[in-house]
Every structure is written in C-alpha cells, then in structure tokens.
Amino acid sequence: MISQQIPITQTSLLSNATWWWKERHSIGGYEDVIREFNRHHVEDEISDNDEPVPTRESIKHSWFRASQFPSEVHVELLNRQIIPHPYVAFNEHEVQWVGETEWLYSCTFDAPSLDVSNATRLTFDGLDTLCDVYLNDRKILEVDNAFRQYVYEVPGEGEIAALRLEGNTLLLHFRCAKAYAKQQEEIHGKIRAGSTNLGDPSRVYLRKPQYDWRWDWGPELMTYGPYRNISLTHYAVRIDDFNPKASLDVLDGTFKLSLSANLTLGLSASALKSLREHPTGSDEFPFKLEVSLKKAEAAISTESVSLTKFSISELAIQSESGTFTLPLQNVLSWDGLEDLGVESWWPVGYGSQNLYEVSVKLIGPGDATLDSVSKKVGFRSVELVQEPLEEADQYGTGTTFFFKVNGVEMFMGGSNWIPADNFLTTISDDRYRQWLTILKDGGQNMVRIWGGGIYEPDIFYDICDELGILVWQDFQFACGVYPAHKSFVDSVRKEAEYNVKRLRHHPAITLFCGNNEDYQMVLQWGDVPHLPAVVIYEDVLPDVVNTLTEGSIPYHRGSPYGGKGWDTSDPTVGDVHQWNIWGGKELPWQEYGRLGGRFVSEFGIPAMPSMKTIEYWMQGVDPRERYAQSKIIAQHNRAGAFERRFAITMNENFRLTSDLTKHVFNTQVMQAEAVGLAYRAWKREWRGPGSRYCGGVLVWQLNDCWPVTSWAFVDYFLRPKPVYYVIARDLAPLTISMSREVVQNRANDRPKQFYEYGATRSVSAKLHIWATRTGNETVSEVVKLDIQYFDLENPEWRHRQDLETSASSLVSLAANKTTELGTFDVPEPPSLPGDIYNKPGTTTSGRVVASARLLHPETGEVLARFVDWPQPYRLLDIPDPGVEISTTESEGAVTIRVSVKRPAKCLFLTAEDDNLSGKFEVSRWSDNALDVVPFDEQVVKLTGLGKDAKVSFQCLQN
C-alpha cells in the first residue's frame, strides 16, 4: 500500500517575500548579470534607513526594496520620487529613458521541502516582457510573452538539483523591449502597423501590450516588471487544470441544466510509480475526487469519484522535466440539475446572475485532502446568430449578426474597454469594480476587451459574472501585419491555450475574437500583398477555442470581419467599425443613421474630460497655456489630426468660443449628441424576429488609461462625461426616440436635420418617432404617447400634438423590438416682430423644441422621454432656461428636482463636497445631462457625497 506520507500540495506566493530592484549597470551577457547580482545584492534584513538615497545614478549601483509586489519599474520610480509623474504636464517625455534600459528584480526565499520523491514548480503568471529568469545563479527561463503563464519544474535530484532548503535566490533580468522589437524587424522585415500615432510598427514582433508603444489615446510608456503573481508549489500529486462545464439546453421552452467536468492531475515521477503499482480496480488504489456543487455555502450535489476507472499508465504524459500530467475526461456528469433547484444565469436586464461554486478535492491515503480547486460557474447558453435575411433594409439583405443567450435574442448595447491604466499594478480590485459597475449602471450589457491591451486579470471576469456583463474577448492583436514564423506562432498558441483555459468557465464570456482591425488595415492600405497571421486567426485560434470550449463559446476571426475577400466594411454581413465620421470621410455626425451595419463594434466621437481632470494635467504648466489650442492640450490629445477634425465638427454645430471651460463643455455636448444619435438610429433597426438588421452597438470607448482628451465617455478618474448618461437613457428597456427631417426648397448635400438660411431655404419639418423595448423587465405593453412643442424665442407659445385626429394616443409596444409610432409635422409658431427668419418661403419650426414622452396609461408616470432640438445649434439664440433646482437629503442620498421655465439643452449637474478628498470620483448620479422642457420636472439622485454637497449646473448656451 502507498505510504501515508504523501504531502499535501503547498503553494506559496513569492509576493510575500522581500523583493528588490535596480537598474542594470553592466551591459554584458549571462556572466555579467550574475556578477552584478552577486556584487550589489543586499540582504533582506537591511532596513530602509540603511538604503542609499534614491537618485537617477544610485539606482544603477544599489538595490532598493520594492514598494509592492506585483511590481512595475515606473511605479517603483514614482514611489521613490526618482521620476515625475508621466500623466502630468509634459512629463511623459522626461521618462522615456526608463523604457530604453534594462532592469533587475530579485528576492530570496526558502523551499518547503527537499524531498526528492516530490516535485516543485515555479509559476510566473505575468512577466512584462523580455525576461531572463535565474534561480540560484542558473538561468531557468527565457520569457518573451507577457500574455501567458510560464512554469518551471524545478529539478530535484542529482547534480542538477536547483533548490536549497534556505536562501534560494530568484533573479529577473528584464531586457529592453524596444531594442528587441527593432532587432526582430531587421531579421523578419519592416511591416505596416497602423498609423504613425499607433506606435512603432516593430511592436508586432513582441507579445507585449501594444498600447505601451503609444496609441491614439495613450502615452508611450514601455513598462517592465513582474506585473502578476509568482508562486512556488511543492507537490506529489496536484490538480493542474479543472474545467467544469455548466450547460443549458432549451427544450420545448424549458431549461435543462447539466454539469460535466474534465480534470488534469500533475504527478511527480515517484507518485506515478506508486500509482502504477496498483492495478485499475484495486481496492488499495489510494486516490479519489470529491466534487461538490453549492450556492452560498448550501450544498446542492456532491459525488465521490474513484480514480480506479481511469487507466493511469496509458493516460500519463511525461514532461521534459520528468514530471507527469494525467488528463482525466468526464470525471463527472450531472443531468437534471433544474430539478434540484439550480437556476440559469442571465445577462443584466434579463434575469438574475445565479452563480454556483464547483469544488473538487483530491483525496489521498488516510482521507487527507492533498489539493483542492474551486470555480464559479453559471448555467447559460450563447449563440452567435448569422442567418440570411430575406427582406432587405437600406443596405440590402446579407446575414444577421446578433447574440442569443438562453434561447433569447438580445440586442447588445455596450462599449469597448482598454486597460484602465498604463501601470497595471496600480489597478485595485475595487477600481475594477467601480469601472464595471459604472458600465452596468449605464444600461450596458456587453464590454469588448480590445486587442491592443491585455487579457484582464481574473477579478475583471469575476465581476462581469456577478454583474451580468457579457464579454467580447479579443485575442491580443491590433492594427498590424503580424508575423507567422514558427516560434511566434508556437508562442501565440500557448498564449491562447492558457487564456482560453483560464476564462472558459465564466458565463460572461460570450465571444472570442481573433484580432482588432488587422484584416481591415490590410484592405485599407491596398499595398500589403499578404497577411501572414491568417494562419493564426483562421487556423490556430479557432482550433484552440473550439477544442478547449467544445464549441460552447463562439469564435469570430476578427473585428471587423465580414463579407467576401474579408470585406470589413460591408454593412450586410459580420461586424463593422464605423470611422467615417471622426476620421475617414469626415462626414457630419448626423449621417450616422445611414452608416450602420449588422453589428457596430466600434464607433465614436472624442470629447475633452472634466475640468477637474484637465486641472490635474495642468499642474506646473504656464497659466498662459489655458486655451483650447495650446501645447499642453495637444500633449494630452493623441488622436490623429485632432485639431482639424475638432474644428470641422465643432464649427459645423456650435458657436466658437475662446473660453476654455465653455469649449470643453461644448465638446462634451457634441460627443453626447453624436453618439446618442448613433445609438438611437442603430437600435431602431432591432426590428423583430427575421428583421434583426442591427444586433448591437459598442461605442469606442468606455475608459481611459491616463488623463487625456479621447473617445472615452468616462475619464481616467472615473468621471462620466455627458454622453454616459445619454447612452444610459438610450439603452433603457423602454425608449422613445425622434429624428427630425427638415424639408428644403431645393436639393442639397447637407444633413437632413439642418435648417438652412442661405442659398437653400428650409420650408418645413417633420418628426419620425419610434419606441423600442428590450430586456426582460416588466414594462407596460400599452402606453400613452404625449408630444409637446416649445418655442425657444416665445415662452408663451406651447403646442400639444392632437393625437385624437392624427393617431391614437394609446399605443401598443411589442416586446424585444422597435415599434414605429408615426411621422408628425412640426408646428409653425406665429411670427415675432422683427424676426428675420420669418420671411415667405421659410419656416418658423427652426425655433421649435419637441418633447415626446411615453406615459403609463393609468397613472401618468413618465416611462420614457426624449427631446429633439432644431439643428445646427450654432444658429440658435438659446435663452436663459430659468433653471430651478431643489435638493433634499435622505439615507445618504441627495434627491435633486430640476425644472425650467424655457427648454434647457444638456443640463449637466455637478457636485462638490469640501469634506471629501481623493483622486478618483466617488459620487454617482442616477441621471444627468438632461434635456428639460417646461412642465416636465425631472428628478435625479446623487450618492457618494455628504449632505453638505454643493450642486451646480451648466447647459448649452449661445
């Protein structure tokens, strides 16, 4: 019988060790690295008071204690005040030397045991990026991929024994990523990779976060360091991989829930030898598994699985290190879980996010628990539906592109996610939760993790599971002609296998996507004869996804990707990125309605952030820089040709101003108006079964990685811009929308929403009104439609649409689709004395603001509202709206009531609390950026600030 002394698997995080860092001083090879380490390394017991003063020069010669672990060099330098903060002023350019040199990290640790019958492994969850790893002066790893886990099985016997019981040293030598990428470019050839504001094209040769090289919203900060955990595991038998598969099948309108699981064990050579001494079916076979399914500590099902049914000798696979892995298929299969009270997992807005813990224990001799693993799962199904459309829309027929979860067709409204910081180790779990809660509270049900950043840490996906946020996961390729030589492809395959295994159990994971815009770039350039990485996007990645998920998670080759010959701009098939408003053809934003597609996975308009955020980056800058076209404003705006593009969109729509605060707000109004129009126009095309002409809209982008002017609708400090609230209203389960069409006296090429007073004259206008229901929340099917009109220049004039003659005021709204409510003529207010626009052949409707509401037919409660203003705004003489605000405080929340005497556009509330301090925003508004009309009071709530918060506002003014 096997000895009772089989050890319990022990895993310790080396983050608990004392870590040291320094800039590398010597420039030689392996021997010089070791010599520098041994010459300058300090012992753990040296106190901070004994360290030399940290300076640009001293960090080359002395070791300094790391302030945190995981760690990044820039963060350590900031904490030691060796570099200025690159997010402030022009300091980014003062820290470029950090990415152009080499760095060392080291620690000392003890081994739990040196029993040669057991095995020991070092696991590195994330090293950024080119890193030579030394254990006790012996090089054990050469790392060149920041996106994958590296494991080193430590030899334990003979002359190559690598561990000591005490005083083991681990040395990490981080080499220069920029230099390596340029060296690879010399070997494999120079290629194209995005525009010049997307970093040096050589970036494609290194599996490092691509935004580190610079992007059109981010700085150039080449980070280094062990940015995720390092662990030491000592074992005889351990659980190497555990894959619980929670399944949901829809049969005759009911859910059938089941759970299966595969498991892989890791064994030392001596443990495997002992196992082989016990034939299959032996009563003395020493190992079994205990599997349980529970919710909130309440057990639902348990099972003990004997390993006697598996053929150990045939299944064991030997590694190069002499250890073994033992893959075990279908260690459990539970059906009919719905009869045990197990419930399905739903995206936000469609039901509850029921999560269940699946645990497996490896039980050894004497019923000792040798190892255990737990994962949370949700029972759901997901499909990407790409079926032929029989009836054409404005683009033609083609195919659909929408998601079906648990058999329900769902419209996806969401945003694109970039890393929340250039310094990843500074993002706390709480900050991730704040970001994702903001997304959920904004009515969004999907986030796309963009392909030029990182695969996010586990906590990101855990929170998505909890909140019901679906995840579109790009593999990490963005805007380039990536190589496909063997070593590169092999590394990518391991990267993909690691991350798919890590993420596949999450119910939030909805799609794996091969890349961001690589196909599109090649098509746009027209001078790239071949995209080598098609072998990755069309062979390697789909094979990994389909094999490891057993087809339960869809795969899409790229974003965008669609028609024949990779036609990434075909609106009738696949997904599209719409950049012909900001960029491309630079069309007016009012054209978004005709620039959609089956699924719009990127589009956006930039805006400046909060003035608080601008004040942050203005620290230490000459006050004369406080104007919109200054050098410091340019430093914190990375968008290509942003001066010209802002000038076009702003000049077309708003009056020019030299006041920085007013200009900032006008850019935010512009973003809110443009993005809101796009959401409404494209969501309108969710027409119902068989007519799902648009299956989703994901705006670029949710967040920022530093303080900057960008497309983000929540800035780096978690401060929402007005567009955030506009999107939230447009993604509500019940929405009403309007589009104004102005009739001209002759054809022109201007937006149909614009009033004209030049060579072309506007003669009348009409409103197209529709409502859309999505989600699974209880919404009244029959509602009352109320339409009112207000004159901007005559507060005495007000008109209510007579629906008894043009249409019934009671309308029926079918679930999960758009309902057209009708087209209405905009009324003409009477002329005003001296009104130069009220001439024969012109229209006074250019003064009219229209309000449409859906009301509860019995209580009169406002279920949805929308206000349409005449455009362009630069032509309007906007009066003082006479805003009245009252506040009451109760149970930690402030209730604000807002009313006006005349229409107010984008009334944006802000609050200050002198008793609170801190960099990141803590207050949250239930609604904001309000379009308010007389006789329609709006109520919002503010949380996160004290009762002494001072509420102020601004709105569009000419």
N, C-alpha and C positions, 0 to 999 in steps of 0.2 A: 504494500500500500504506500502511496506517496507520503513523504514526510509531512508532519503537521506544521513545519516551519516555513511554509510558503509566505513570503512577505506581502503585506498589504501595499498596494501601489501608492507611492508617495510622490506628490507633485508640489514643488515649492517655486514661488515666483522670485526670480532674481531681482525684481524691483525692490525687494526688502533688503537687498544688500546695499552697501555704500558704493555709489558709483562716482567715478572721477572722469574728467575730460580735459583736453588741452588741444591746442592747435599743433599740428605736426611740424616739427622744426627741420628734421633731416629730409632729404629728397631721394634717398636710395631705395633699395628693394627690401626683401624679407629680412635680411640680417640687420639692416639699419633700423627697421621698425622695432625689432626685438631689442636692439641695443638702446634705442631711445626710450623704450618702455622700461627696461631694467635700470637705466641710468637715472631717470627722472621720477619713477613711480614712487608715490608716497603711501604710507601705511594708513589703515583705516582710523587708527586711534589719534591721528593728528587732528587737532581742533581747528575750527575756523579761524581762531585768533592767531594760529601759527602760520596760516597761509600768507603768501606774499600778496601785496596789493595788486588786484587785477587790472592790468593795462593791456593795451594792444601788443606790447612787447613781452610782458611777463607771461602771457598765456602760451607763448611758444616754448618757454623753458620750464614751466611749473605746471603741476596738475592742480585742478580746482574741483572741489566737491560739487557734484551735480545737485541742483536745487530741487529736482523732481525726477521721477522715472515712471513711465517712459519719458524720453527727453529728446530735444532738438537743439542744435547748436545755437541758432538765433535766440531761442528762449533763454538759454544759459547766458549768452552775452548780454541780453537785455536785463536779466535779473542781476547781473554783476555791473550793470551800467557801463559796459565797455562800448556798446553801440547805441546810437539814438534810435528811437522807435521809427521803423521804416514807414509806419502808417501816418506819420505826422509830417507836414510841410513837404520838403523835397528830400527827406532823409533816405528814401529808398535808394537813391544813387550813392549815398555815403556808405552803404553796407554791402555793395556788390563784391568786395574782396572776400566776404565770407564764403561765397559760392565758388571762389576761384582757387581755394587752397584745400588742404586735407586735414582731417580731424581724427582724434583718438578718444575712445571711451574705454574704461576698464573697471573691473570690480574683482573682489576676492570673495570666495565662498567655500563652504565645506561640503563634502559629499555625505549623504545619509548613511552610506554603507559601501564597503568594497567587496562584498560577497560576489565572487566570480561566477556563482551559479545564477545570478540575476543580471539584469541589463539596466543600463542608464542611458537616457537620451536628453539632449538639449534641444529645445524647441524655440525657434525665433519667429514670432508672429508678424513682425514687420520691421525690416531694416531699410532705411532710405539713404542710398540705394546701392551704390557700389561699395561693398564692404568685404574686407578680408577678416575672417574670424580666427583668433588664435586661442587655443586652450593650453595653458602651461607651456607657452612658447612654441607650440606646434600649430601650424596652420591647419584648420579643420574644414573650413568652408570658404568658397569664393561666391559671394552673393551679387547678383546683378538684376534682381527683380523685386521692386518694393511691394508688389501686389500679391505675393504668395508667402506661404509659410515654409521655412526651411527647418529640417530636422536632422540632427546629427546623433547617430547611435554611437555612444562612447565605447571604444574597445575596453574590455575589462581583464584581459588575460595576456600573459607573455610579455615580450619586450615592448609591445605597442600599447601597454596599459597607459591610459591618458589621464586618469583621475588619481588624486591623492585624498586621503581622508580629511585633511585640513589644508587650508591655504591654497586652494586652486585659484588660478588667475585666468580671467577671461578678458581678452583684448579685442576691441573692434576698431579696425582701421578703415575709415571712410575716405574713399578716393574721390577726386574731382569729377562730377557728373558731366559738366560742360566739356571738359577736355576729352573724356572718354567718347562722348557722342560725336565730337568732331573727328576723333580718330576712326570711329566706325564709318563715318561719312566718307573719309578718304579711302577706306577699304571697299565699301559697297557702292559708293557713288552718291552724289548730291541729288536730292529729290525735292519735290514741292510739298509744302505742308502749310496750308492756309495762307492768309495774307501776312504782310510784314508785322502786323500787330498781334500775331499769334505765336510769337517766339521764333527762335532759330529753327529751321527745318530739320537740323540734325537731331532734334528731340525724339524723332520717331524711332531711333535706333536703341533707345534705352527705356526699359519698363519702369519708368518713374512718372509720378503725376505730371501730366503735360502742362498744366497751368503754371507750374513752377518756372517755366521758361518765359512767362508773360502771356496774357490773353487780352482780349479787347474789353475786359472789365477788371483785370487783375495786375498786380505788380510782378516784377521779375525778382523772385526770391528763391534761390536754389538752396533748399533745406537739406540738412544732413542729420542723421541720428537714429537711434533705436526707438522708433515712434510707436511701437506696440510692445507687448509684453515678451519677456524671455523667461522660460521656465525650465526646471530640472526635474526629470521624472525617473524614479527608481522602481523597477518592477520585475516580477517573474511572468505574470500574466496581466494584461491590462485591456481595457476597451479602447480600441484605436478609432473606431468610427461607429456611430449609431445612427441609423436612418429610419425613423418612424414615418410611415406614410399614412396620413389621415385622408380618407377618401369619402366623397359624397357622390352618390348617383341619384339622378332624378328619374323615378319610375312611376308613371301614371299619376304625376302630380305630387308624389310623396318622396321624402328623402330616405335613402338607405345609406347608413353610415358604417364604415368599416375601418379597421386599423391593421396594418401589417408592418413588419419591421425586418430590416436586414442589419447585420452587425458584423464587425470585423474585430478580431482579437489580435493583440500583439503578444508574442511569447519570446522569452529567452530560449536559447538553444537547450539549456538543461531542462527547462519546463516542458518543452516539446518532447524531449527524450522521455521524460517521465510519463507524459500522456500516452506516448506510443506503446508503453509497456502495458497499457490497459486496453484490451481489445474492445471494439464497439459493442455495446450492450453489457459490458462488465458491471457488476454491482458495485465494484470498488472504484468506478470512474469518479474522479474527485470534484468535477466542476458542474455547476448548473447556473441558470439565469433565473432571476426573479424579475418579472415585468409587471408594472402596475400603471393604471390609468386613473387619474384623480383630478378633481377640480376643487380648488380652495381647501386642500387637505382632506377632502371627503373621497375615499376610495370608491371607484366605480367598477373596476375589474382588475383582477390580478391573476397571474399564471406563473407557475414554475416550469422552466424548460430545461430538461436534461440534455446535455451535450452528447449523450450516447448515440443519438440518432445521426450525428454527423461523422463522416469519415475523416478523421483528423489527418491521417497520413497522406491521403490524396489531395486534401484541400490546402495544406500548409504551403506557403510560398516563402522561400528563403531570400533575404535581402543581402546586399553586398557586405553588410556589417556582420552577418552571421546570425542576426535575429530573424524571427519569422512572423508573418501575418497569416491569419486564418479567417478568410471570408465565409460567413455563415448566412445563407439566404433563407428568408421566411422563417425566422425564429419564432414568429407568432403570426396568427391570422385570426382576427376577431371580427365577426359579422354581427349585424343586427343591433348595433350599439344604440340606435334610436329607441329600442325597447328598454334600454337601461337608463333612459333619461338624458342621453347625450344630445346636445343641440348643435345646430350648424353655426358657422362663423360668417358674418356678413360685413361688407364694406359699410362705412359710415353713411347714415341716411337710409339704409335698407334693413337694418335689424341690429341685433346685439353681436358684440365681438366675443363670442364664447371661446375661451381658451382652456385647454386641458394639458396637464403635465403628464408626460410619458417618462417613466423612470425604468432603468434597467440596472440591476445589481449583479455583479459576478460573484458567485458564492463558491468558496473553496473548502478544503478539508476543515472539519470542525465547525461548519456553517459560518466561517469567517467571511465577511464582506471584503473582497480583495480590491474591488474597484466599482464605481458607480457613475452613471451619467443620467442627466435629466434634460429633456427638451419640451418646450411648449408648442402645441400644435393646435390648429383649428380645422374643423371639418368643412371643406368647401371645394367646389369645382370651378375651374376657369377655362374659358374657351376664347380664342381669337377668331371671330367670325368674318370670313372673307368669302362671301357668296355673291353670285351675279345679281345685278339689279335689273329688273325687267323694264321699269319705266325710267326715262331719262330725267335728270334735273338740268340745271343751267350748263353743266359740264358734259353731259352725256350719260351713258349708263355705267359700264365698268362693274366694280365689285364693292361690297361694303368693307369696312374696317372698324369693327366695334367689339367690345368685350361682353361676354355673357358669364355671369357669376351665379352659381347655383341655379342655372337654368333661366335666369332673369337677364334680359337685355338691358344694359346700363350705359347711360351717357357719362363719359369721363370728363370731369372738369378739374383741372389741376395746374401744376406748374413744374418747371424744371429746377433741379437742385444742383448747385455747385458746392464744393467744400465750403464750410462755414467759416473757415479761417485759412490763411496761408500757413499758420503754425498749428498743426493738427492736435498737438498735445495740450493746447490751451482750451480745447472744446470740452467742457464738462458734460456729464450725463444730463444735468439739469438744463444746460443750454440747448442740447439736442431736443429735450422735451419741450422747452419753450418754443423752439422753431416749429416743431411738428404740430404742437397744439395751435399755434397761430395758423398754420395751414388748414387744419381741420375746422377751426372756428371760422375760417374764411369760406366755408361751404365747399371746400375741395375734397375730392375723394381719390386723387391719384397724384403721385410725385414721380417724376422721371429723374433718375440718377444719371447725370450726364457723363459722357465717355471720356472727358479730359481731366477728371479729378481722381477720385479713389473709389474703391469698394468700401463703403462706410463700415464702421465697427458694429459689432453685434447689437449694441444698445439702440442704434438707429432703427434696425428692423424690429427689435422687440417692441419699441414704442409704436411703430407703424401697425404691428399686430394688435396692440392694445387699443389704438385709436381708430382702427378700421381704415387706414390709408393704404390703398393699393400701390405697389411699387413696380414701375417700369425700370428695369435694371440694364443699363448699357454695360457691355464689356468696355474696358478702358482703352479705346482708340478714338482719336478725334482729329478730323480735318487734316489728313495727311496720306501720303503714299507710303504705307508701312511695308517693311521688308518681309521676306518669307524664306530666308536662308534657314538651314536645318536647326541650328542652335536656337535661333529666335523662335521658330515655330514650336520646338520642343518646350521651351520655357513658357510660352503662351499656353500650351496645352496643360502644363502643370498648374499654372495660374488659374486657368478656367476650372480645372477639376477641384482645386482647393476651394474656390469661392462658390461654385455650384453646390458642393457638398455642405459648405458652411451655411448656405442660405435656403436650400431647397425645402426645409421643413416649415418655413414661415408661411402662414396663409396669406400674408400681404404680398408675397412675390407673385406677380401676375404675368410678367414677360421678361425674357432675356433677349437683349438686342445686340447685334454683332458690333456696331460701331456708330459713331456720330459723324455724319456728313462725308465719310471717305468716298463713297460712290458719287455723291453729289459734286465734290470738289473735282474729281477726275472729269466728269461730264462738263462742268463749267469751264475748266481750263481748256479742254479740247486738244491739248498738246502732249498728254501723257498716254503713251501707246498701251500701257499695261499696268494693271493694279495687282502687284504680286500677292497682296494679302487676301485675295479672293479665296485662296486655299484655307485661310484662317476662318473667314466669315461664312464660307459656303460648305466647308468640309469639317474642319477641326471643331469649331464652336458648336454647330448643330449636333455633331456626334456626341460631344461631351454632355450637352444639355439633355438630349433625348435618352442617352444611356443612363445618366445619373438620376434623372427625374422620371424615367419610364414614361415619357410623353405627357406628364401631368402639368407641365408648365410650357406654354408656347415659346417658340423662338422666331425672331424676326431678323433678317440678315443685316439690316442697317436702318438708320433713321437720318434722313428719309430714304425710303426704298419703295419702288412701285412697279411701274409698267415694263414693257419690253425694252431690252437693252439698258436696264437699270434706270429707266426714265424716272428720276426722283422728283420731277415737278408735275407729273401727270395727276390732276386732281381727281381722276376717276378710279384710282387704284392705290392701295398702300397708304402711307402717311406722307405728309408734306411739311416742309419748313417754309413759312411764308415771310420772306425778307425783301419783298418788293415795295414795302412802304418805307421802313427805315433801311436804306441800302437798296441794292438792285436798281430797279427803275425809278425809285424815289417817288412813288405815286402818293396822292393825298390819302390820309388815313380813312377818309370817308369811303374809299373804294374797297375796304376790307370785305364787304359783303359779297363781292364777285371774285374774291381771291382765296376762297377756302379749298376744301378737299374732303376726302372721306374721313380723315383724321388729321388735325393740325397739331403736330407735336412740338413745333417751335414757331413763335412769332413774338414781336414785342416792340415797344417804344420806350426809350430811356427817359429818365427824369432825374433832376437833382434831388439829393436826400434832404432830410430835415436840416434846418439851420443849425440845430444843436450839433449835428454831425459835421457840418461844414466848419463850425467854430472849432471843433476838435482838430481837424487837419490844418486849420489856420494858425495854430499855436506857434508863436515866434516869427510869424510872417509879417512883413511890412504891411501896415494898415492900408497902404495905397493899392494893395492887391485885391481889395474887396470890390471887385466888379466882375461881371459875367464872363468877360473875355480875357481874364488875367492869366498870368503864368501859373499861379497856384491852382486855379480852377482847371487849367489844362493838365497839370500834373495828376489831378485826381479825376481824369476822364480819359479812358483808354480806347474809346470807340473810334473806328476809322472815320476820318473826315467829319468828325462830330460838329465842328464849327459850321460847316456848310449845311449839314443835314438839319441841325437845330434851327439854323437861320431859315431854311425853307419851310419847315413845319410850323415854326413859331410865327413867322411873318405872314403866312397864309391865314392864320387863325386868330392871332392875338395882337393887340397893340404893343408896340415896342416900349420898353422902359429901361431906364438906367439904374433903377433901384434894385439892388441885388436881392433883397428879401422878396420883393414882388416878382422879380424874374424867376426866382426859384419856385415860387408857388405856381406861377403860370406854366412852367414846365411840368409840374405835377398834375395840374388840371389837364394839360394836353395828353399826358400819359393815361390818365383816368378816362378821358373821353374816347381816345383811340382804342385802347384795349377793351373798354366796356362795349363799344360798338361791335368789335370783332366777336366777342363772346356772345352777344345777343344775336348777331346775324348768323353765326355758325350753329349755335344751339337751336335756332329756329328750324334748322334742317334735320333735326331729330323728329322725323315726320311720322313715325309709327312702323309697325311690322311691315317688311317688304319695301320700306321707303326710308331706311336709315342712311340718309345722304351724308351726314356727318356724325361720326361716332364719338368724337371727343375733341377737346381743346386744351392744350397745355401751354401756358404762357411762358415766355422766356423773360424773367426768371424769378424765382421766389426770393433769393437771398444774395448777399454779398460776402466776399472773403476778406474785405478791408473797407475802410470808409472811402466811398467813391461815387461819382455820378455814373449810373448804369441803368440797365433794364430792370433791376430788382424792384419789386413792389414792397419789400420790407428791407430797410437798410441794415448795414453791418451791426448796428447797435439795437436791433430788434424794434426799430421804429417804423411802423407802417406808413406808407405814402397813401394819398387819397385813393389810388387805384385799387388798393387792397379791399377797401370797403365796397367799391363799385363792383368788383368781381364777386364779392360775397353775396351781394344782392342779386346779381345776375345768375348765380349758381344755386339760389334758394330752390326748395322743392316746388314752389309755385312762383312764377314770374310773369309779369306783363311787360311788353316791350313795344316801342314805336319807332318808326322810321319816317322821316319827313321827305317828301318828294316835291320839289319846287318846280312849277311849270314856267318855262321861259317863252319869250316871244319869238325866239329862233333857236335852232340847234347850237350847242356849244360843247366844249370839251371839259367843262368844269364839273365838280361833284354835284350830284343831283340834289344834295341837301343845301347848296349855297344859294342865297339870294343875290341877284345881280342888279347893279345900278349903273352900269357903263354902257358899252356897245350892245350888250344883251340886257333886256329888262325882264324882271320877274313879274308875272301876271296873276299867279295864284299858287296855292299849295294844298297838298293833301297828306293825310296821315294813314300809314298802314300799321295796324295794331294786331298783335297776336299774343297768345299766352302759351306757356309750356309747363307741363307737370313732369317731374322726375322724382326719384326716390320712392320710399315706401311709407312716408309719414302720412298721417291722416289729414287729408285736405278735402274741403268741401267740393264735391263734383259740380254742383250748381252754384254759381257766384253771380253777383250783380256788377255790371260794368258801369263805371262812372267816369265821364270825360268832362273836364272843365278847361276853360281858356282864360288867360290873363294878359292884359296889355301892359308892356313894360313902361310905356310912356303916359298912360292914363290909368291911375289906380282906381278910378271909379268904374271902369269898364270890366265886366266879367260875364262870361257866357258859359252855360252848361249845355252840352250836346243833347239834343232832343232825340233820345233813343226810341221813343214810342213810335216815331214815324220812320226812322232810318233802319232800326233794328231793335230787337227786344233787349231790354237792359239785363235780363236774366240769360246767362249763357251756360252751356254745359261743357265741361272740360274733361276730355277722356284722359285716362291715366297714361303716363310714360310716353307722351308725345306732345307735339305742338298743335294748337288749335288756332286757326286764323279767325280773328274777331271782326274784321271788316276794314274798309277804307272810308275815310271821312274827310270832307273838305274843311280846311282850316278857315274859320270865320274871319271876316274883314271888319276890324273896328272902324268906327267913323273917323273921318279926317280930323286932324288937330290944326289949330290956327298956325299958319306958317310952316307946316310940315312939308319939307321939300320933297319927301319921297311919295307924298300922296298926290301924284300927278296922273293924268289919264294914261292908261296902259300899264300902270304899276299896281302893286298890291300892298295893302297895309298889314297883311299877315306876317310880314317880316318883323313886326313888333310883338307877335303873339307867342306866349309860352303855353304849352299844352300839358295838362296833367291827366293821366289815366290811372284809375285805381280799380282793383277787384275787391269787392266788399262781401262780407257774409250776408246772405240774403235776409237773415232774420235779425241779427244783432247790429249790423252795420260796421262790424270790425273790419279794419283795413287789412286785407290778406296779402296784397302786393300793390306796389305803386311804381310809376315811372313818370318822369318829367322830361319833356322834349323842348329844347330851346332853338330859336332860329340861329342859323349859322351863315357866315363865319362870325365869331364872337367879336372880332376887331371892329365890325361895323355897328355894333350895338351901343346905344347910350344907356348903360346899366345904372339904374338909380340906386340910392341907398335903400336896402331892403327893409330897414327898420326892424332889425332882429331883436327879439325879446327872449331872454334866457332866464329860467328859474331853476334852482337846484335844491334838492332835499337829500339828506343822508340817512341811510338805514342799513344796519347789519353789514357794515364795511363797504357798502356800495353807494355811489352818488348817482341819483337819478336827475337827469337834465331834460327839461322840457324846452323845446325850441319852436317858436312861432315867428311869423314875419308879416309885415304889412304889404310888402311887394315881393315878387319872386327873388329868391337867392340861389345862386349857382355855386355848387361845390362848397357849401358852408362847412369849414373844417375846424373842429373843436380841438383845442389843446389844453393841457392842464399842467400846473406846476405845484410842487409841494416842497416848501423850503426845509421841511424836516427830513426829507429823503435825499440821499446822495448815492452815486453809483454810475458806472459807465453804461450798463445795459438797461434798456427800458423795462419797467415793471408794470406800468399802467396798461389797462386794456379797455378799449371802447367796444360796446356791443354793436355800434354802428357809427358812421361818421361820413364826412364828405357828402353832405346831404344836399339834395335839390329840394328846396322847400317853397311852397306856394301858400298864399293866404288861405285861412280857414282850414288848414290841414296841419295841425300841430304834430310834431314828431318827438318821440321820447327815446332817449338812449341812456345806457347805464355805463358808469365808469367804475372799474375796480382796480385795486392795487395802490391807490393813493389814500391819504388820510382825509378826514373831514374838512381840513383847512385848505384843501387843494383849490387853487385859483383857476377858474375856467375862462378861457378867452377863445376867440374865433377869428377866422379870416375867410373871405369868399371872393369870387371873381369880381373885379371892379375895373371899370374903364375910366 
